[in-house]
């Protein structure tokens, strides 16, 4: 979304700016989250990698390896960081030539292979790819349509086919597709996309577009907050109401699926980040969505917790207002567990959950 390109700088970003370094960064002292903590309730352990960066891209490969991407609060380069030791240290593996770019999404296959999306109008929307852990990068795509603006990216299981969703051009959302693991991208025809004259996407968490089995989903906001679904790798889409409120800065921000049929969508309003009323919707089958309750903060991203069939964590933050909440019943009721909020989160099958947000913060969820 064009009107929410950069996050609000905070006091932490200003006071920590002198500590910024390039190359390998030892994570700062881990700090426990604020907020409520009851027995086995998870909580965040947080460190700061680079306080100039607002992180909205995150992909965790496993409990040792994760990638985060961001954009500078001071018009500097957008950066990519990678850890291979469980977050104890982070390597700056950024592509060259990213001054002023907002690196809002990353999809990683391993510690060596990752694809990164930069967002923005015109040629600010770009895609970079590495297969050697960030030692070198290729530029896989540069947007040449001044009317296009890309928001988020996802790959299907197996990693060869990927999609990128962009804001509407001529009244329809735009879709890029790769069939070679992100090495090249083609813009798909718009005939199979429903009209969306008053809607747009949000590059909030990197999860405004996700895949689940053979299906892909993305969400929007603005004049309506609908969820779009494709079952043919992006060629045709259907749209349905999300039940999440729409508005100028409100809509659907992120998704998580436990199975191809069991999913959750979250959202909120950046103009009122403390309002989480009706911010959660669930589906059983993927074709219709149902309201699933309220949060006490906006929801930018959501994930199923590993090894807990019906447990979910949702987080969000904007302008210093946010939090993290936990559901033990598939999203129908929520308990706020922390006053710390993040823009993006990801959980891995081997039991780890990661988050990243404003002021260069990264965190692990511990119990």
C-alpha positions in Angstrom: 0.0 0.0 0.0 1.4 3.3 -1.1 0.4 5.4 2.0 2.1 3.2 4.6 5.5 2.9 3.1 7.6 3.5 6.3 7.0 2.9 9.9 7.0 5.7 12.5 10.5 6.2 13.9 10.7 5.6 17.7 12.9 6.8 20.5 14.6 3.4 20.5 15.7 3.9 16.9 17.2 7.3 17.7 19.0 6.3 20.9 20.4 3.1 19.5 21.6 4.6 16.2 25.2 4.9 17.4 25.4 1.2 17.9 24.7 0.3 14.3 27.4 -1.9 12.7 27.8 -3.7 9.4 28.8 -7.3 8.8 28.3 -9.9 11.6 26.2 -8.4 14.4 26.2 -10.0 17.8 22.6 -9.8 19.0 22.2 -7.6 22.0 21.3 -8.9 25.4 18.0 -10.8 25.3 15.2 -9.2 27.2 12.0 -10.9 28.3 8.7 -9.4 27.1 6.6 -7.1 29.1 2.9 -7.9 29.6 1.2 -10.8 31.3 2.9 -14.1 31.9 1.1 -17.1 33.4 2.9 -20.4 34.0 3.5 -22.1 30.6 2.4 -19.0 28.6 5.0 -18.2 26.0 6.9 -14.9 26.1 9.3 -13.1 23.8 13.1 -12.9 24.2 14.2 -9.9 22.2 17.4 -8.4 20.8 18.2 -5.5 18.5 20.1 -6.2 15.3 20.1 -2.8 13.6 18.0 -0.1 15.1 17.8 1.9 11.8 15.8 -0.9 10.2 12.1 -1.6 10.4 11.8 -5.3 9.8 8.7 -6.5 8.0 10.1 -9.5 6.1 10.9 -12.7 8.0 11.3 -16.3 7.0 12.5 -18.9 9.6 13.9 -22.1 8.0 14.3 -23.9 11.4 15.3 -23.2 14.9 18.9 -22.3 13.8 18.3 -20.4 10.5 16.2 -17.4 9.8 16.3 -14.4 7.5 14.9 -10.9 8.1 14.6 -7.9 5.8 13.9 -4.2 6.4 13.9 -0.6 5.3 15.9 2.3 6.8 14.3 4.9 9.0 16.9 7.4 7.7 16.7 6.9 3.9 19.7 4.5 4.0 19.8 1.1 2.4 17.3 -1.7 3.1 19.1 -4.6 4.6 19.0 -8.4 4.8 20.2 -10.2 7.8 20.6 -14.0 8.3 21.3 -16.1 11.4 22.5 -19.7 11.4 23.1 -20.1 15.1 19.6 -19.6 16.5 19.8 -15.8 16.7 22.9 -15.5 18.7 24.6 -13.6 15.9 23.3 -12.2 12.6 25.2 -11.6 9.3 24.5 -8.6 7.1 24.1 -10.3 3.7 22.3 -7.4 2.0 22.2 -7.1 -1.8 24.2 -4.1 -3.2 22.4 -1.0 -4.4 19.5 -1.0 -2.0 19.7 2.6 -0.9 16.2 3.9 -0.2 14.6 0.5 -0.9 12.1 -1.1 1.4 12.8 -4.9 1.6 9.4 -6.0 2.8 9.4 -9.8 2.2 11.8 -12.7 2.1 11.1 -16.3 1.2 14.0 -18.7 2.1 14.5 -22.3 1.2 17.6 -22.8 3.3 20.6 -21.0 4.8 21.8 -20.5 1.2 18.8 -19.8 -0.9 16.4 -16.9 -0.5 14.3 -14.5 -2.6 13.7 -10.9 -1.4 10.9 -8.4 -2.5 11.4 -4.7 -2.4 8.2 -2.7 -2.5 7.3 0.7 -3.8 6.0 2.6 -6.9 7.6 1.9 -10.3 11.1 0.5 -10.2 11.2 0.6 -6.4 9.4 -2.8 -6.7 12.2 -5.3 -7.3 13.0 -8.9 -6.6 16.5 -10.2 -5.6 17.7 -13.8 -5.3 20.7 -15.5 -3.8 21.8 -19.1 -3.8 25.0 -18.7 -1.8 23.8 -17.3 1.5 23.8 -13.7 0.3 27.5 -13.6 -0.8 26.1 -12.7 -4.3 22.7 -11.6 -5.5 20.9 -11.6 -8.9 18.2 -9.1 -9.7 15.3 -11.3 -10.8 12.7 -8.5 -11.5 12.5 -4.7 -11.8 9.0 -3.3 -12.2 8.7 -1.1 -15.3 5.1 -0.1 -14.9 4.9 3.3 -13.0 1.3 2.4 -12.0 2.2 -0.9 -10.3 3.2 -1.4 -6.7 4.0 -4.8 -5.3 3.2 -5.8 -1.7 4.1 -9.4 -0.8 5.3 -12.8 -2.1 4.8 -16.5 -1.4 6.0 -19.8 -2.9 4.1 -23.1 -3.1 5.5 -26.1 -1.4 8.5 -27.4 -3.3 9.7 -23.8 -4.0 9.6 -23.7 -7.8 6.4 -21.8 -8.3 5.9 -18.4 -6.6 3.5 -15.5 -6.7 3.8 -11.8 -5.9 0.7 -9.7 -5.3 0.5 -6.0 -6.2 -2.0 -3.2 -5.8 -4.7 -2.8 -8.4 -3.8 -1.4 -11.8 -6.8 -0.4 -13.9 -9.1 -1.6 -11.1 -7.6 -5.1 -10.6 -4.9 -6.5 -8.3 -1.7 -7.5 -10.2 0.0 -10.9 -9.9 3.6 -11.9 -10.9 4.5 -15.6 -11.2 7.7 -17.5 -11.2 8.1 -21.1 -12.3 11.8 -21.4 -11.8 12.3 -20.9 -8.0 12.3 -17.1 -8.3 15.0 -16.7 -11.0 12.5 -14.9 -13.4 9.0 -13.5 -13.1 6.1 -12.9 -15.5 3.1 -10.7 -14.9 -0.1 -12.7 -15.3 -3.1 -11.5 -17.4 -5.8 -9.7 -15.4 -8.8 -11.4 -17.0 -9.2 -13.9 -14.1 -9.0 -11.2 -11.3 -12.2 -9.7 -9.9 -12.7 -6.0 -10.1 -11.4 -4.1 -7.1 -11.7 -0.4 -7.9 -11.4 0.9 -4.3 -9.2 -1.8 -2.7 -5.4 -2.1 -2.2 -3.0 -4.4 -0.4 -0.9 -3.9 2.7 2.8 -4.7 2.8 2.5 -5.1 6.5 4.0 -8.5 7.4 5.1 -10.4 4.3 2.1 -12.6 4.8 -0.6 -10.7 3.0 -0.2 -13.4 0.4 0.3 -17.1 1.4 -0.1 -20.5 -0.2 -1.8 -23.5 1.4 -1.7 -26.8 -0.5 -2.8 -26.0 -4.1 -4.4 -22.7 -3.1 -3.1 -19.2 -2.7 -4.8 -16.4 -0.7 -4.3 -12.7 -0.4 -6.1 -10.0 1.5 -6.9 -6.4 0.9 -8.4 -3.3 2.5 -9.5 0.2 1.7 -13.0 0.3 0.2 -13.5 -3.4 1.2 -11.6 -6.0 3.1 -11.9 -9.1 1.0 -9.9 -12.3 0.8 -9.0 -13.6 -2.7 -8.3 -17.2 -3.5 -6.7 -19.0 -6.5 -6.6 -22.7 -7.2 -4.8 -22.6 -10.4 -1.5 -20.9 -9.5 -2.6 -17.4 -9.8 -4.5 -17.4 -13.1 -8.0 -16.9 -11.8 -9.2 -15.7 -8.4 -12.5 -15.5 -6.4 -13.2 -13.0 -3.7 -15.2 -13.2 -0.5 -15.8 -11.0 2.5 -13.2 -11.4 5.3 -15.4 -10.1 8.1 -12.5 -7.9 9.1 -13.3 -4.1 9.0 -12.2 -2.1 6.0 -11.0 1.5 6.0 -8.4 3.9 4.5 -5.7 2.2 6.6 -7.6 -0.9 7.6 -8.1 -4.4 6.2 -6.5 -7.8 6.1 -2.8 -7.9 6.9 -1.7 -11.5 7.4 -2.7 -15.2 7.2 -1.7 -18.6 8.6 -2.9 -22.1 7.6 -2.5 -25.2 9.7 -3.7 -27.4 6.8 -4.9 -26.4 3.3 -8.4 -26.1 4.8 -7.8 -24.7 8.3 -6.8 -21.0 8.2 -6.8 -17.8 10.0 -6.7 -14.2 8.8 -5.9 -11.1 10.9 -6.0 -7.4 10.3 -6.8 -4.1 11.9 -6.4 -0.4 11.4 -3.1 1.5 11.3 -5.0 4.7 12.1 -6.1 3.1 15.4 -3.6 0.4 16.3 -5.1 -0.2 19.7 -8.4 -1.3 18.1 -8.5 -5.0 17.5 -12.3 -5.4 17.3 -13.3 -8.1 14.7 -9.6 -8.3 13.7 -9.6 -12.1 13.4 -11.4 -14.4 10.8 -11.2 -18.2 10.4 -12.0 -20.6 7.6 -12.7 -24.3 7.4 -12.4 -25.0 3.7 -11.0 -21.8 2.5 -14.1 -20.6 0.6 -15.9 -18.6 3.3 -14.6 -16.8 6.3 -16.2 -16.2 9.7 -15.6 -13.7 12.4 -13.6 -15.1 15.2 -13.4 -12.5 17.9 -11.5 -9.4 19.0 -7.9 -8.5 19.9 -6.7 -5.6 22.1 -4.3 -4.5 19.3 -4.0 -4.8 15.6 -3.0 -8.1 14.0 -0.2 -7.7 11.4 0.7 -11.4 11.4 -0.4 -14.7 12.8 1.0 -18.2 13.1 0.1 -21.6 14.4 2.4 -22.7 17.3 4.3 -25.9 16.5 3.2 -29.0 18.5 0.0 -27.3 19.7 -2.8 -28.2 17.3 -5.1 -25.3 18.1 -2.7 -22.7 19.5 -2.2 -19.5 17.6 -0.1 -16.4 18.3 -0.9 -13.0 16.7 1.1 -9.8 16.9 1.1 -6.2 15.6 2.5 -2.8 16.3 2.4 0.7 14.8 3.7 3.9 16.2 4.6 2.3 19.4 1.1 0.8 20.0 0.7 -2.9 19.8 1.0 -6.3 21.5 1.0 -10.0 21.2 -1.9 -12.4 22.0 -2.4 -16.1 22.3 -5.3 -18.3 21.4 -5.6 -21.9 22.6 -8.8 -22.7 20.7 -8.0 -22.0 17.1 -8.6 -18.3 17.2 -12.0 -18.0 18.8 -10.7 -16.4 22.1 -7.6 -14.5 22.8 -5.4 -13.7 25.8 -2.9 -10.8 25.6 0.5 -12.2 26.6 2.8 -9.3 25.9 2.8 -5.5 25.4 5.6 -6.0 22.8 4.3 -6.1 19.3 6.0 -7.0 16.0 5.3 -6.6 12.3 6.0 -10.2 11.2 6.4 -13.7 12.7 7.1 -17.2 11.6 7.1 -20.6 13.2 8.9 -23.7 12.1 8.1 -27.4 12.3 11.0 -28.1 14.6 9.3 -26.0 17.3 10.7 -22.4 17.0 8.8 -19.2 16.6 10.4 -15.9 15.5 9.3 -12.3 15.2 10.7 -9.1 13.9 9.6 -5.5 14.0 10.4 -1.8 14.3 13.8 -0.5 15.5 15.7 -3.5 14.3 14.1 -5.9 16.9 14.0 -9.6 16.5 12.7 -12.1 19.1 12.2 -15.8 19.8 9.1 -17.1 21.6 10.1 -19.1 24.6 8.2 -21.2 27.2 
